[in-house]
Amino acid sequence: MKLKVGLFGLTGCGGCELAVLFTEDILLDLLKEINLVAAPFFKGDNKDNYDIAFVGGLVADKNDIKKLEEFRKNSKILIALGACAVHGNVPALKNFMNKKAVEKEAYESTAHLESVTPGPISDYVKVDFSIPGCPPNSNEIVKYIKDLLLEKKLVANKKSVCFECNLKENYCLLCQGKECMGPLTRAGCDALCPSFNKECTGCRGPIEDGNIEEIKKIFKEKDLDPDMIINKLNKYAGLEFKKLMKNAKKD
């Protein structure tokens, strides 16, 4: 029997779901092994039970919670897909602002809103595995699908983007005086941005053992603003970064 796979989205841009569909050359081969019973843009949800459900987007309103609970109920394995689902991403910055003021800035009338505290889907249901990134790396998604087909345990990448830069022999952007978040950001993207001479912005979220204070020192040595580290990490994973900083103070 083929694994039944569902691909779903909550509040978000839909880019993470597209990252799966854009692997069309590999996806066509995978479809020989899996049954994609639900996917946005071309295949509607048949309200089936799923062996695996990939969920992109974050929880921003009551409707998101309702849909997410349904996905969880109908899935054996639920995987958070992308920065919004894993960390809350940019929409979760609302947690650090006046929420009512943000809503009034975005809408002429807020009467129709059923907002909840915006955040990653793990704040609302049990998540079995997470694939970060904005958008997530297509090759990484395919790898994990293959691991599931082989009944292998899914293991999160705990290395930093710097590790992948070293493998590709990229010239360090931080050494060049650029605001690169590679030393603090979780690997898995094949160092995509640095490989094109663009600074890592931290879209995959912070690694657990990142030495923020040391990177601040390097920033100062390179005449860079150390506050940019906080700003960049908060952009994609502010809630996660807040937890790590709190735990670091306890230690």
N, C-alpha and C positions, 0 to 999 in steps of 0.2 A: 504493500500500500504506500502511495506517495504521501509525503507530509503535506498537510493542509496549511497553507501560509496566507495570512492576511496582512495587508499594508494599509495603515490608517493614519489620519492626521487630525490633530486638535487645532487650537489657535496657533497660527504660524503662517509662514509664506508658502509652504508646500515644497520647498527646495530639498528637504531631506528625503521625502518620498520620491521625488524626481531623481535623486542620486541613485536610488535602487533601479529605477526604470531606465536610467541612462547607461546602465551596464548591459545594453541590449545584446551585444555579441556574446557575453558570458551568460546573460539571463536566459537566452534561448536554449543554451545547453542545460542550464539548471532546471528549466521547465520540463525537461525529460525526467527529472528526479523529484520535483515538487509540484504540488497543485496550488497555483496562485488563485485562491478563491475570491479574493477581494483586493482591489488596488484602485487608487484614485485616478481620475482622468480617462480610464478605459474599461474598468471592470467594477461594477457596483457590489456592495456588501450583500451577500446572500444570507446573512444572519446565521451562519454556520458555526460549528465549533472548530477551533483552530488548534493545530499542534503548536504553531508559532505565530505570534502577532507582533509586528513591528509598529510602534506608535511614535509618530513625529509630532512636534508642536508641544506647547505647554498648557497647563491648566490656567485659564484666565476668567472663566465664568461657570455658572452652575451647569450649563449645558455640556461643557467640557467634562465636568465630573461625572455626569450621567453617562456620557458616551464611554469614558475611560473605565468606569466600573463595569460596563457591559463587556468591553474588550477583555478585561481581567477575568470576568466570570466565564467567558467562553473560550479562554486560552489556557493551554497547558504551560506554555512558555511565553512571557511577555517581555519584549525588548524595547527599551527606550532608545529612540533613534534621533541623533542630532543634538546640538547644543541646547535648544529650547526644551526638549523632553528630558535631557540629562541634567542640565544646570539652570534652566529658566531663561538664559540668554538675555538679550536686550529688553524684552517686555518685563522681565522680573526686576529691572531697575526701578520700577514703580514702587517697590518695597522700600526704597531709600528716599522717596519723595513724598510730597503731599498727594495722596492717591486721588482725592476729589478734585484737586486742582489739575492733575494730569488728565483726568477724564473730561473736565470742562474745556481743556485746551484742544482735545481731540474731537469732541462732539458738541453740536449746537445744543442738543438736549440729552441729558443723561438718564432720563426717566425710564428708558427701555433697558438699561443695563442691569445685568444680574451678576455683577462682578464678585469675585472671591479673591483671596490673597494669591497673586500670580506666582507660580513656581513650577519646579520640575514635577513630572508625573509620580516620582517616588514619594512625594509628600502626601499623595492621596491613595495610592494602591501599592501593592508589593510588585517590585520590578525584579525580574530574574537576571537581567544583564543590561549593560548600557554601552552604546556606541556613540561617542561624542563627535563633535565637529560641526562646522557651519560652512557648507554642508559636510556630513560624514564622508569619509573616503570610500569610494565605490569598491575598490579592491579589498578593503577591510571588511565591508559588508559581505562580499562574496566569500571571503575566507571563513567568516563565522557561519554562514549558511552551510558551507561545505563541512565545517566542523560538526554542525548539528546533524547533518546527513550521516556522518561517520560515527555519531554518538560520542564525540569527544567533549570533554569538559571545556566550556568557554573560559578563556583566561584573558583578563584585561591587560592592556599594555601599560606597564608602570614606568617605562623609561621616558626620558624627555626628548623633545624634538632635536636637541643638540646631538643625541646619540645617532639619529638618522642623518643629520648633517655630516657627522664624522664618517658614516658609512659611504656617503656620496661624495666625500672629500670636498665639501663646500667651504669656501673661505668665510670664516666667522664674521657675521654682520655686526655683532656686538663689538668685536675688536676693531671694526671699521668706524665705530662711533654711531651706530644706528640703534634705534630703540627696539631691539629684538627680544621677544618674550620666550624664545626657544629654551633657555635653561630652566624655566619654570612651568613649561607647558607639556602636557601629556603627548607622547608620540603616537604614531599610527597613521599619519598623513603622508608619509614618505618625504617629510620636510618640503612640502610642495612650494610654499611661499619663498623660503630662503633659497631654494634651488633656482628661483627666477629673480634672485637678488631683491626680494621684498621681505621686509621684517615679519617675523611671526607675531601675530596679534593676540595669541592666546585663546583661539576659538575652541580648542579641545579641553579647556579647563586646566587648572593647576595640578601638578603632581603633588603627592602627599608629602614628600620630603624635600620640597623645594626650599632653598636657602634664600629667602627674600632679602634679608639684611645684607647678605654678601653681594647680591645683584644690585642693591641700592648703592653700595660702595663703588661698584664698577661703573654704574651710571654717573656718579659724581666724578670719578676719575676721567670719564669721557666727556665731561661737561654736558651731561644729559640731565633732565629733570627727573629725580627719583620718584616723584609723585605720579609720573606717567605709568609706573609699574602698577600702582593701585588702580588707576583709571582704566588701564587696559584689562587687567584681570577682572575688575568689576563688570566690565562691559558684557562679557559672556558668561561669567560664573560668579557673580557677586555674592550670592547666597552661600555657595561652596567655599569661596575665598574667606568669607566672614567666619565660617566654622573652623577653617584651618588656622586662621589668625587667633581665634579664641583658644583653640587647643594648644597652640604654640606658646601662648602666654601662661597657660597652666603648667606646661613643662618647664 
